């Protein structure tokens, strides 16, 4: 199976989806089946996924009805943490077999707190305590306010999934925030071997935004760059990961059992039908990485994905050239990634608010 071949290189396959139906086997693509037959070794969630799961089915209606005296925020927290706890239990065997590397389930802090450091820290610690599972990861947006929150959560012994990373510049800040957290955790006397982290670097949204500008330029040279920006950007993020992983400072932390934060490729569902639907998986395979994908991409990968081995390491030189050509064409990748972060935070906050509004309607019906 191609997922096993990809895993053999060192890229873990996680599913970017969760619902009660998938947990309980009521869905034909249930998580137990995915674990057994599809090579899935972890799960990520986000506000949009929870909004779709809870408001898109009747599976949660009885629970919402039984909690009418609670606020919408309290109800949503109960529903989401219950599902995530059950998912953690489902992946516990994988977590044990991989010494904590995989078998991970992520839950995001309230996205409305993305620009509030202390509130994000408090929410992250609260979710960690409520779910109470060692294979949990707390998702924190990689905003400027999120960076010190990442450090403090890691320093408190909490495993973190840093989300909504679009640029290599911000990714470097995320790595530094993580390393600072590991240093602080070690100084506090914590067992740093128990702390794991991933950095979710978003892919497809970059091609969507860059391609739009390239098509507007409309030259033959700009056309040659279509569909190349997102993968090149991710390849250079991996180059940065390799550089940071081999630094003298990190070597000292590795000696005391610390695990380097792994790059995670997110938003790997292809949005442009002109492109191969598995490209953001098969072209982003390398050791010590994770790819979290929607169900449709996983299905496509299993059906017709082609294994090509490590596709990142050999592409580093060419990726530098691609981004240089983008800049020369007049496309500002930095401006695009800055806007994508703003849009990403806003989209998750909108989905979360929509979920709260729907729960409010259901509890008063």
N, C-alpha and C positions, 0 to 999 in steps of 0.2 A: 504494500500500500504506500502511496506517495507520501502520506503524512508521516509514516514511520521512516521513510528515507530522509525526509526533511529533518525530522527529529534526530536522525543519526548524525547529521552535520552539526547540530546544536541549536536548532530553532524549535522552540516549544510551541505547540499549536494550542491556542486558547480560543474559546468561543465568546464572541461579543453579544451575548444574549442570555436572558434569564426570565423565567416565568414559572408560576406554580404548576402549570400544565407540563412544562418540560421537566420540572423536578419530580413530579409524581407519576410520570410515564403516561399521562393522558394525551400527550402530544406525540404524533408519529416520529418526531425528531427529538425524543426525550433525551435528557442528559445521561441517564444510565446507558442508553444505547450508543450515544456519542462517545462516551468513555470506552465502552467495550469494543466498538466497531470502527470508530473514526479517528482514533488517536488523540482525542481532546484531553488535555491535562490541566485545564484551568478555565476560569470564567471571569469575564469583566462585565460590569453593568454601568449604566449612566442614567441620568434623569429621563432621557428620552425613552430608554428601554423600559424603565419602570412605569412611565406614563402609558406606554403602549400595552404593557402586560396587565396593569391594574384596571385601566379604563376600557381596554379592548376585549374584555371577557367578563363572564359572570362568576368567575372562580373566587373572587374576593368579596362578593356582595354580602354573604352571610357574616363575614368578619367585620365588615364596615358597619353593618346594621347592629352588631353586638357592641360596638364601641361608640355609639351615638353621643355619649356624654363627654367624649374626648374631643379635642380640637383636631382640625384637619392635619396639622403638623404632627400631632401625637399619633394619629391613626396611620399616616403614611410611614412614619418612622417604625411603628410596630410591624406593619405589613412588609416593608422592605427588609428590615433586619431579620425578621423570621425567615423569609425566603433565603437570604444570604447565609444565615446560620445553617439552614438545611443543606444548602449547596456546599458549605464548608465541610459538613459531615459526610456528604456524598464523595468529596474529593480527599477525605482524610487518609485513605490508603495510599493514594498517589503522593500526597504530602510526606508521608512517612518513608515511602520507598525512595523518594528523591531527596531526602534529608532537608525538606523545606523549600527546595528550589521551585518545584511545581506543586500542583494540587491547590493552587491559590484562587481565592474568590475576592473580587474587589467591590467596594461600595463607596460611593462618592459623598463628600460632605455637601451640605446644602449649597448649591451653586450661587445662591444669592449672597453668600458670604465671601465670594472670590476675592474681594478687595479689602477684606477685614482680617488681619493676621490673627489677633487674639481670639476672635469668634471662630475662625477656622480651626485653631488649635483645640479650643474647648469642644467643638463639634466632633473633631477627629477622635479625641480621647473618649468622648461619650459613646460614639459608635463602636469603638474598640471594646469598651467595657460591656456594652449591651449585647453585641454579637458573641463576645467571649470565646473566640476560637483562634488558635495559634496560626492557622493558615489564612486568616483574613488579611486583606490589604485595604488601607484607607486611601481613597483617591483624593488628591489635592490639586487644584488647577495651578499651572505654572505661571501665575501672575506674579508681579513684583511683590505683592502682599503675601502671596503663597510661599515664596522662597524661605523666609524665616519660619513659617509654620512647618514646612518640610523638615527643616533642621531640628526644631523642637520635638516634633513627633518622633522622628528617628532617634533623637537623643533620649526619649522616654521609653525606648524599646518597642516602638510601634512600627510595623512594616507598612511601607507607603508605596502607592502607585501614583506617580506624578503625571497628571494628564494635561491635554491641550498644549503640547509643545509643537511649535511649527518651525522655529529657526534654530540653527546651530548656535547662535549667540545665546539664546535663552537656554538651550540645552546645556551649554557649558556652565551657566549659572546654576542650573538644576543639579548637575553633578557636584559642583562645589558645595551647594547647600546640603546635599546628601553626605558628602565626605565630612563636612563639619559636624553633622549630626552623629555620624559614627564615632568621630573623635570625642565628642561630648559624652556619648553613651559609654564609651570605654573609660573615660575619666570618672564617670558616675559609678563605675564598678559593675556595669551590666554585661551580660554575656552577648557580645556583638555577633557571635555565630548564629544567634537566633533571629537576627534582624535581616530582612530581605527587602529589596526595593526594585521597582522597574520604572523606567521613564518612557511614557507613552508619546511617541513621536508620530504626529498625524501625517498621512500620506495623500490620499486622493483629493482632498480639498485644495491642496497646493496646485495640482495639475489643472483642476477646474478653473482656478483663478488666473494662473499663468497663461493657460491656453487661450483664455478669453482675450488677454492683452496681445498675445502673439498673433492671433487671427486679426485683431484690429490693426496691427502693424502691416500685415499682409504681404511681406516680402518673401522671396524664396528662402532666404537664410532664416527668417523667423519661422517659416513653416517647417523647416528641418528640425526645429527645437520642440515641436509639439509633442506633448506626452513624455518629455524627458526630465522636467524640472523636479518632480516629486521624488523619483527614485534617486536622482543625483544628490538631492538634498539629504535624503536618508543615508546614502552611502557615505557622505562626508560626516554625518552625525556618528556613524559607526567608526570612522577613522578617528574622530575625537574620543570616542569611548575607548578605543585601543590605546590611544596616547595617555589618557588619564589612568587607565588600568595599569600601565607600566611605569607610572611615576614613582619616584622614591618615597614620597609621602604615603601613597597607597600601599606600597610594598610592606611598610611597617605595620599598617593596619591588617593586611592580609596575614601577617605572621601571628596576630592574636586572634585569628579566626574569622575576620570580617569578609563578607561577600560583596563584591562590586555590584553596583546597581546595573541591571541589564537594560539595554534598549528594547523597547516594545514597539512594534509597528502597529499603529491603530488607524482607523478609517481606511481599511484595506479593501473595501468593496468598491469596485470600479464603477464610476458614474457615467463615463462616456462609452456608449455601446460600440464605438469604433475601435476600442482597445480590447485586447485579450482580457477576459474576465478573471484570470488568475495571476496577472502580471505583478500585482503588489504583494504576492506571496512568493512565487517562484523566482522573482528577481531580487528578493530581499532575504536570502538564506545565508546564514553565517553562524559561526559558533557564538554561544552566549547571548542569543537573542530570543525574543518572543514575538509571535504574530497572532494578534487577536482579531478574529474575522467574523462577519455576520454569517448566518446559516447558509445563505445563498452562495457565498464565496467558498465556504467549506464544501458544499455539494459540488460546485464546479471543479474545485481542486481534486476531489476524489474521482469525479467522472472523467475529466480529460486533462488535468494538470500534468505537466511534463517536468520531471526532475532533472535539474541541471547542476546539482552540487552547490558548492559555495559560490554564489553569484555576486556577493558584495565585495570581497577582497580584491578580485581581479578588476573591478570597475572603478577603483578609487581615482586613478589618473584621469580616466575619461570623464568622470563626474566633475572634477575640477575644471576641465575644459568646457563642459556643458554650462556650468554656472558662469564662467567667464564670458561665454558667448551670449548668455541671457543678458548679462549686464551691458555688454556692448550693443545689444539690440535695443536697449532703452527700457528693459523691464527691471524694475526695482523689486527684487525678491524680499528685501527687508521690509519695504512698505507693505507688500502683500501679506507677509507673515504677521506683521503687527496688526493688520486689520482682521486677519483670520482669528487671531487670539480674541480680539474684541467681539467678533461675531460668534465665536464658539462659546464664550462665557454667556453671552446674551441668549443664545439658542437653548443652552441647558437651563438657564434661569427661567426662560419662557416655558419650557416643557415641565419644569418642576411646579411652576405656578399653575399651569393648566391642570396638572394632576391634583394639586391642592383644591382647586376650584371644583373639579369633578367630584372629589371626595366630599367636599362641603355640600354639594347638591345631593349626593347619595345619602349622607347622614341625616339630612333634613327632609328627605322624601317621605 
